[in-house]
Amino acid sequence: MLRVTSLLALAALLGCTSSAKPLAVAEPAPPAQPTPAAPSQPTQPPEPQPQPDPPRDPNDCNPFVAPVVRTGGSLTVHAPPKKSTRTFLGRLRSHTDGALSATSKRVWTGPQVPGFVPLTEGTMELFLLDHQPDGSFLAFYRDPYGAGSCTLGDHRNCDYAATLFAHCGEVRWSIALSDLLSRPDRLEIQDIRLGDGTLYFNEACQSYSKEAKGKCSALVAVDPDTTQVLWRTPNLVSNGRFFIADDYIVSGYGFTAEKDKLRVVRRTDGKIMQVIKLPKNPEDIRLLEPGVIQVIVYPGTTVIPFRMEGWDTDTPKLVRLGGDAPAKKRTRKRMPPPSR
């Protein structure tokens, strides 16, 4: 009985197994592969945008660029300039060699003239050019005799003008100096200087002061921005080169058969601070060394040194030093005093 029961159980088991579907074995799924990205287009660099030019430095230039040779009127200017061959200094400060008449040829012997500085203004020609501490250029123009405004045959004043050029050529101001002279005749500008923004010049006697009844040779200060005359000294104070030293000006006056004197003038108001007698009329006044000036007197063969005392006070004083010294040796022609 037990055997029959076992066989029936086995038969039942076999029948059930044969009719069932086989079990499926699940294989592990393969790891997901990343979807390849679409190929990217090469990145193009952005197109350069136009950039504004950087602001130009107004001093970024070479003011001494100039043509090798220039001419204007009767003046010829070389780059570099020619050396002066003058043997007589005289009272007139000029950067040219040659006579002052319109028909006479003149050669520039001063500092190199920038190309932007004109050699003429109308009939006037360039006679002086001073390079200023701030890089600007003071140009002084005058009419030669016979060019238009004046001749050697009369005593009318010549036309004069001054222009200040910035480092790169911009005109800061320009003045017709003829309009500022105290009278229309018997005056001429022998020297002109710019100091701390103020323009100084003398309206010298053309010849003997008696011909102008003593009304000549004052020193004048002008505000160039307004063309206003700030002050004018008394007459017979300056008829040649003068020298600016800090708050004061050293000027001289002298002529044949006239009193020769040196003066210290205060720059703020034109007041005469000191008067010194000289043996001859002064031709030039220069700084010899710090605190000492030298005065070259006519006919240019003697130098008189002076020490500048109290120059930083309200009581400046020139003190004569030792004996007179001979000027540097150079051949000079003794010439009669200038006269028209």
C-alpha positions as CSV (number, residue, x, y, z in Angstrom):
1,M,0.0,0.0,0.0
2,L,2.8,2.3,0.8
3,R,4.5,1.5,-2.5
4,V,1.3,2.2,-4.5
5,T,0.9,5.5,-2.7
6,S,4.4,6.5,-3.5
7,L,4.0,5.7,-7.2
8,L,0.8,7.7,-7.4
9,A,2.6,10.7,-5.8
10,L,5.5,10.4,-8.2
11,A,3.1,10.2,-11.2
12,A,1.2,13.2,-10.1
13,L,4.5,15.1,-9.7
14,L,5.6,14.1,-13.1
15,G,2.4,15.2,-14.7
16,C,2.4,18.5,-13.1
17,T,6.0,19.2,-14.1
18,S,5.6,18.3,-17.8
19,S,2.6,20.5,-18.3
20,A,4.3,23.6,-16.7
21,K,6.3,26.1,-18.6
22,P,10.0,26.2,-17.8
23,L,11.2,28.9,-15.5
24,A,13.0,31.8,-17.2
25,V,16.3,32.8,-15.8
26,A,16.7,36.5,-15.8
27,E,20.1,37.6,-17.1
28,P,21.5,40.9,-15.5
29,A,20.7,43.8,-17.8
30,P,23.8,45.3,-19.5
31,P,24.8,48.7,-18.1
32,A,23.1,51.6,-19.9
33,Q,25.4,53.1,-22.5
34,P,25.5,57.0,-22.5
35,T,23.8,58.5,-25.5
36,P,26.5,60.1,-27.5
37,A,26.1,63.8,-27.7
38,A,25.7,65.4,-31.1
39,P,29.1,66.8,-32.3
40,S,29.4,70.4,-31.3
41,Q,30.3,73.1,-33.8
42,P,33.7,74.8,-33.2
43,T,33.3,77.9,-31.1
44,Q,34.1,81.1,-33.1
45,P,35.9,83.9,-31.2
46,P,33.8,87.0,-31.0
47,E,34.6,89.6,-33.5
48,P,36.8,92.4,-32.1
49,Q,34.9,95.5,-31.4
50,P,36.5,98.8,-32.4
51,Q,38.0,100.5,-29.3
52,P,38.2,104.2,-28.9
53,D,41.7,105.7,-29.2
54,P,43.2,106.4,-25.8
55,P,43.3,110.1,-24.9
56,R,46.4,111.7,-26.4
57,D,48.9,113.2,-24.0
58,P,49.1,116.9,-25.1
59,N,52.8,116.7,-24.4
60,D,53.4,113.6,-26.4
61,C,55.2,115.1,-29.3
62,N,58.6,116.3,-30.4
63,P,58.4,120.1,-30.8
64,F,61.9,120.3,-32.3
65,V,60.9,118.6,-35.6
66,A,61.4,121.1,-38.3
67,P,62.5,121.4,-41.9
68,V,66.2,121.5,-42.5
69,V,65.9,125.0,-44.1
70,R,63.0,127.5,-43.9
71,T,62.7,131.1,-45.1
72,G,60.3,133.8,-44.2
73,G,60.6,137.4,-45.2
74,S,64.4,138.1,-45.2
75,L,65.0,135.5,-42.5
76,T,66.5,132.0,-43.1
77,V,66.3,129.4,-40.4
78,H,68.3,126.2,-40.4
79,A,67.9,123.0,-38.3
80,P,70.1,122.9,-36.4
81,P,70.6,126.7,-36.3
82,K,73.7,128.5,-37.4
83,K,76.1,129.9,-34.8
84,S,76.2,133.6,-34.3
85,T,79.1,135.5,-35.9
86,R,78.3,138.8,-34.3
87,T,81.2,140.6,-32.7
88,F,79.3,143.4,-31.0
89,L,76.7,142.5,-28.3
90,G,74.7,145.8,-28.2
91,R,71.6,146.5,-26.2
92,L,69.1,144.7,-28.4
93,R,68.4,141.1,-27.6
94,S,68.0,139.2,-30.8
95,H,68.3,135.6,-32.1
96,T,69.2,136.7,-35.6
97,D,72.4,137.9,-37.3
98,G,72.0,140.7,-39.8
99,A,70.9,144.3,-40.2
100,L,67.3,145.3,-39.2
101,S,66.2,146.6,-42.6
102,A,63.7,144.8,-44.7
103,T,66.1,144.3,-47.6
104,S,68.9,142.8,-45.5
105,K,69.3,139.1,-45.1
106,R,69.1,137.6,-41.6
107,V,70.1,134.2,-40.3
108,W,68.6,132.6,-37.3
109,T,71.2,131.9,-34.5
110,G,69.0,131.2,-31.5
111,P,67.5,127.9,-30.3
112,Q,66.0,125.5,-32.8
113,V,62.7,126.7,-34.1
114,P,59.8,124.1,-34.0
115,G,58.1,123.6,-37.3
116,F,54.8,124.9,-35.9
117,V,56.3,128.4,-35.1
118,P,55.8,130.7,-38.1
119,L,58.7,132.8,-39.2
120,T,56.5,135.7,-40.1
121,E,53.3,137.4,-38.9
122,G,52.3,139.7,-41.7
123,T,55.3,141.8,-42.5
124,M,56.8,141.1,-39.0
125,E,59.6,138.5,-38.7
126,L,60.6,136.2,-35.8
127,F,63.4,137.9,-33.8
128,L,63.4,136.0,-30.5
129,L,62.3,132.6,-29.3
130,D,62.5,131.6,-25.6
131,H,61.8,128.0,-24.5
132,Q,59.9,128.3,-21.2
133,P,60.3,126.0,-18.2
134,D,56.9,124.4,-18.8
135,G,57.9,123.5,-22.4
136,S,56.1,126.3,-24.1
137,F,57.7,128.8,-26.5
138,L,57.6,132.6,-26.4
139,A,57.9,134.0,-29.9
140,F,58.7,137.7,-30.4
141,Y,58.0,139.3,-33.8
142,R,59.0,142.8,-35.1
143,D,58.8,144.7,-38.3
144,P,62.1,145.3,-40.0
145,Y,62.7,148.9,-41.0
146,G,61.1,149.6,-44.4
147,A,58.8,146.6,-44.2
148,G,55.6,148.6,-43.6
149,S,55.1,150.2,-40.2
150,C,58.4,152.0,-39.7
151,T,61.4,153.2,-41.6
152,L,64.9,154.5,-40.8
153,G,63.8,157.9,-42.1
154,D,61.2,158.7,-39.4
155,H,60.6,157.9,-35.7
156,R,57.3,156.0,-35.9
157,N,57.3,152.9,-33.7
158,C,57.6,149.6,-35.5
159,D,55.0,146.9,-35.1
160,Y,55.7,144.3,-32.5
161,A,53.9,141.1,-31.4
162,A,54.3,138.2,-29.0
163,T,52.8,134.7,-29.2
164,L,53.0,131.9,-26.7
165,F,52.9,128.4,-28.3
166,A,52.2,125.3,-26.1
167,H,54.6,122.4,-26.2
168,C,52.9,120.8,-29.3
169,G,52.0,124.1,-31.1
170,E,48.7,125.2,-29.7
171,V,48.5,129.0,-29.5
172,R,47.8,130.0,-25.9
173,W,47.8,133.8,-26.5
174,S,49.0,136.3,-29.0
175,I,49.4,140.1,-28.4
176,A,49.9,143.1,-30.6
177,L,52.5,144.8,-28.4
178,S,52.4,148.0,-30.5
179,D,49.0,148.8,-29.1
180,L,50.4,148.7,-25.5
181,L,53.2,151.2,-26.0
182,S,52.8,154.5,-24.2
183,R,53.3,156.6,-27.3
184,P,53.2,156.1,-31.1
185,D,56.8,157.2,-31.8
186,R,60.4,157.2,-30.6
187,L,60.0,153.8,-28.8
188,E,61.3,150.3,-29.6
189,I,61.3,147.0,-27.7
190,Q,64.9,145.9,-26.9
191,D,64.0,143.0,-24.7
192,I,61.0,140.9,-23.7
193,R,60.6,138.1,-21.1
194,L,57.9,135.9,-19.7
195,G,58.0,135.1,-15.9
196,D,55.3,133.2,-14.0
197,G,52.6,134.1,-16.5
198,T,53.4,137.8,-16.7
199,L,54.9,139.4,-19.8
200,Y,57.6,142.0,-19.3
201,F,59.2,144.2,-22.0
202,N,60.8,147.6,-22.2
203,E,59.8,150.5,-24.4
204,A,63.3,151.8,-25.0
205,C,64.2,155.2,-26.4
206,Q,65.1,154.8,-30.1
207,S,68.1,157.0,-29.6
208,Y,68.9,159.9,-27.2
209,S,66.3,160.3,-24.5
210,K,66.2,164.1,-25.2
211,E,64.7,163.4,-28.6
212,A,61.7,162.0,-26.8
213,K,61.8,164.6,-24.1
214,G,62.8,161.9,-21.6
215,K,59.5,160.1,-22.1
216,C,60.9,156.7,-23.0
217,S,62.7,153.6,-21.6
218,A,60.1,152.4,-19.1
219,L,59.8,148.8,-18.1
220,V,56.2,147.4,-18.6
221,A,54.4,144.4,-17.1
222,V,51.3,142.9,-18.9
223,D,48.8,140.2,-18.2
224,P,48.9,138.3,-21.5
225,D,45.5,136.7,-21.0
226,T,43.7,140.0,-20.7
227,T,46.3,142.3,-22.4
228,Q,46.0,144.6,-19.4
229,V,49.0,146.7,-18.5
230,L,49.7,145.8,-14.8
231,W,52.3,148.6,-14.3
232,R,54.8,150.8,-16.0
233,T,57.9,152.1,-14.3
234,P,59.1,155.7,-14.5
235,N,61.0,156.5,-17.6
236,L,64.8,155.9,-18.2
237,V,64.7,152.6,-16.3
238,S,65.4,150.0,-19.1
239,N,66.8,150.4,-22.6
240,G,68.5,147.0,-23.1
241,R,68.6,143.5,-21.7
242,F,67.1,142.9,-18.3
243,F,67.2,139.9,-15.9
244,I,64.4,138.3,-13.9
245,A,65.5,136.9,-10.5
246,D,62.7,135.6,-8.3
247,D,60.5,138.5,-7.1
248,Y,62.6,141.2,-8.7
249,I,64.0,142.4,-12.1
250,V,67.4,143.8,-12.6
251,S,67.4,146.4,-15.4
252,G,69.8,149.0,-16.7
253,Y,69.7,152.3,-18.5
254,G,72.5,154.2,-20.2
255,F,73.5,155.9,-23.3
256,T,76.2,158.2,-24.8
257,A,76.4,161.4,-22.6
258,E,73.6,160.1,-20.3
259,K,73.7,158.7,-16.8
260,D,74.4,154.9,-16.6
261,K,72.5,153.2,-13.9
262,L,71.4,149.7,-12.7
263,R,68.0,149.3,-11.0
264,V,66.2,146.6,-9.0
265,V,62.5,146.6,-9.8
266,R,59.9,144.8,-7.8
267,R,57.8,142.5,-10.0
268,T,54.5,142.9,-8.1
269,D,54.1,146.6,-8.7
270,G,57.1,148.0,-10.6
271,K,58.5,149.9,-7.6
272,I,62.2,150.8,-7.9
273,M,64.0,149.2,-4.9
274,Q,67.6,150.2,-5.6
275,V,69.6,152.4,-8.0
276,I,73.3,151.8,-8.6
277,K,75.6,154.0,-10.7
278,L,77.7,152.3,-13.4
279,P,80.8,153.5,-15.3
280,K,79.2,152.7,-18.7
281,N,75.8,151.7,-19.9
282,P,75.0,148.0,-19.3
283,E,74.8,145.7,-22.3
284,D,73.8,142.5,-20.6
285,I,72.9,141.1,-17.1
286,R,73.4,137.4,-16.4
287,L,73.5,135.0,-13.5
288,L,77.1,134.1,-12.8
289,E,76.4,131.6,-10.0
290,P,73.7,131.2,-7.4
291,G,73.2,134.5,-5.7
292,V,75.6,136.4,-7.9
293,I,74.9,138.3,-11.2
294,Q,77.4,139.8,-13.6
295,V,76.8,143.1,-15.5
296,I,78.6,143.5,-18.8
297,V,79.0,147.2,-19.6
298,Y,79.8,148.9,-22.9
299,P,81.7,148.1,-25.0
300,G,81.4,144.6,-23.7
301,T,85.0,144.3,-22.3
302,T,84.3,144.7,-18.6
303,V,82.2,142.5,-16.3
304,I,81.0,143.8,-12.9
305,P,79.9,141.2,-10.4
306,F,77.1,141.8,-7.8
307,R,75.9,139.7,-4.9
308,M,72.2,139.5,-4.4
309,E,71.5,140.1,-0.8
310,G,68.0,139.9,0.9
311,W,66.5,138.6,-2.4
312,D,63.9,136.7,-0.4
313,T,62.9,139.7,1.6
314,D,61.2,143.1,1.0
315,T,64.6,144.9,1.0
316,P,66.7,143.3,-1.8
317,K,70.1,144.8,-2.4
318,L,72.9,144.3,-4.9
319,V,76.4,144.5,-3.4
320,R,79.3,145.0,-5.7
321,L,82.0,142.4,-5.4
322,G,85.7,143.1,-5.6
323,G,87.2,144.7,-8.7
324,D,85.9,144.6,-12.2
325,A,86.8,141.6,-14.2
326,P,87.6,141.6,-18.0
327,A,84.9,140.0,-20.1
328,K,85.7,136.8,-22.1
329,K,88.0,137.7,-24.9
330,R,86.4,138.0,-28.3
331,T,86.9,140.3,-31.2
332,R,84.5,143.2,-31.0
333,K,83.9,146.1,-33.3
334,R,83.3,149.4,-31.5
335,M,80.1,150.7,-33.1
336,P,78.4,154.1,-32.7
337,P,75.2,154.1,-30.6
338,P,72.2,152.9,-32.6
339,S,70.3,155.8,-34.1
340,R,67.7,156.3,-36.7
